């Protein structure tokens, strides 16, 4: 049986690993629904995680449109609201 101190040290190590390596993710609202993102370092990473990277979509982050050229540098924070709109052609 491990000593009490080693169990506590293991729990602390796990907590630090979660904190530094973002294993927990970020809670967002995407199209009005709660969403737990595992890769919230950028809008591009979120789109890839959701399986819609590379598709023609308009991204609105907290009431501001994010141009496609800025998505890889635009980070996400806890509580952000993301709206995704798919472009549809027709006449």
C-alpha positions as CSV (number, residue, x, y, z in Angstrom):
1,X,0.0,0.0,0.0
2,X,1.5,3.4,-1.0
3,X,2.1,6.0,1.7
4,X,-0.3,8.8,2.2
5,X,2.2,11.4,1.0
6,X,2.7,9.6,-2.3
7,X,-1.1,9.5,-3.0
8,X,-1.4,13.2,-2.3
9,X,1.7,13.9,-4.5
10,X,0.1,11.8,-7.4
11,X,-3.1,13.8,-7.1
12,X,-1.2,17.1,-7.2
13,X,0.8,16.0,-10.2
14,X,-2.5,15.1,-12.0
15,X,-4.0,18.5,-11.2
16,X,-0.9,20.3,-12.5
17,X,-0.9,18.2,-15.7
18,X,-4.6,19.1,-16.3
19,X,-3.9,22.8,-15.7
20,X,-0.8,23.1,-17.9
21,X,-1.8,20.7,-20.7
22,X,-5.4,21.8,-21.0
23,X,-6.8,18.3,-20.6
24,X,-10.1,19.7,-19.3
25,X,-11.0,21.8,-22.3
26,X,-13.1,25.0,-22.5
27,X,-16.8,25.3,-22.1
28,X,-18.3,27.3,-25.0
29,X,-21.7,27.9,-26.5
30,X,-21.8,26.9,-30.1
31,X,-25.0,27.7,-32.1
32,X,-26.9,28.1,-28.8
33,X,-25.8,24.7,-27.4
34,X,-23.3,24.0,-24.6
35,X,-20.1,22.6,-26.1
36,X,-17.0,21.3,-24.2
37,X,-14.0,21.9,-26.5
38,X,-10.8,19.9,-26.1
39,X,-8.9,22.0,-28.5
40,X,-9.8,25.6,-27.8
41,X,-6.4,27.2,-28.7
42,X,-7.9,28.7,-31.9
43,X,-11.1,28.9,-33.9
44,X,-9.4,26.8,-36.6
45,X,-8.7,24.1,-34.0
46,X,-12.4,24.2,-32.9
47,X,-13.6,23.8,-36.4
48,X,-11.2,20.8,-37.0
49,X,-12.4,19.2,-33.7
50,X,-16.0,19.6,-34.8
51,X,-15.2,18.0,-38.2
52,X,-16.1,21.1,-40.3
53,X,-12.6,22.4,-40.9
54,X,-12.0,23.4,-44.5
55,X,-15.7,23.9,-45.3
56,X,-17.2,27.3,-46.2
57,X,-18.6,28.7,-43.0
58,X,-19.0,32.1,-41.4
59,X,-17.8,32.2,-37.8
60,X,-19.2,34.8,-35.4
61,X,-17.4,35.0,-32.1
62,X,-19.2,37.0,-29.4
63,X,-21.1,39.1,-32.0
64,X,-18.0,39.7,-34.2
65,X,-17.3,38.1,-37.6
66,X,-13.9,36.3,-37.6
67,X,-12.4,36.4,-41.1
68,X,-11.0,33.1,-42.4
69,X,-7.5,34.6,-42.4
70,X,-7.6,35.3,-38.7
71,X,-9.1,32.0,-37.4
72,X,-5.8,30.3,-36.7
73,X,-4.7,33.2,-34.4
74,X,-8.0,33.9,-32.8
75,X,-8.1,32.1,-29.4
76,X,-11.2,31.0,-27.5
77,X,-11.9,31.6,-23.8
78,X,-14.2,30.0,-21.3
79,X,-17.8,31.2,-21.9
80,X,-17.3,32.4,-25.4
81,X,-20.3,32.2,-27.8
82,X,-19.6,30.9,-31.3
83,X,-22.2,30.9,-34.1
84,X,-21.5,29.0,-37.3
85,X,-23.3,29.7,-40.5
86,X,-22.9,27.5,-43.6
87,X,-23.0,29.3,-46.9
88,X,-25.7,27.9,-49.2
89,X,-26.0,28.8,-52.9
90,X,-29.2,29.0,-54.9
91,X,-31.3,31.3,-56.9
